[in-house]
Amino acid sequence: MILPEPSTDTPQCSAKGCRTDAVWVLAWNNPKLHTPERRKTWLACEEHREHLSQFLGVRGFLKDVVRLADWDAAQERS
């Protein structure tokens, strides 16, 4: 069986091996490498939001978790 290729137009979850459409943006930074205002992002589906948040949170990297639609709207305003 051949599975269809995922759409490149739709952002996908950053979890390893996951091809599910992203719903959440996890904004983070590593204070040893980045300035305080710098935000890197991982995308997460509903299933992986908590796991990825915990991974970043334990390291003190997680700064914010925002719905992708809200993140996109805020980026368009800036």
Protein Blocks (a to p, Z undefined) as FASTA:
>chain_A
ZZddddfkbccdfbehiacdcfbdcddddfklmcfklccdddddfklmmmmmmmmmmnom
afbdcdfklmmmmmmmZZ
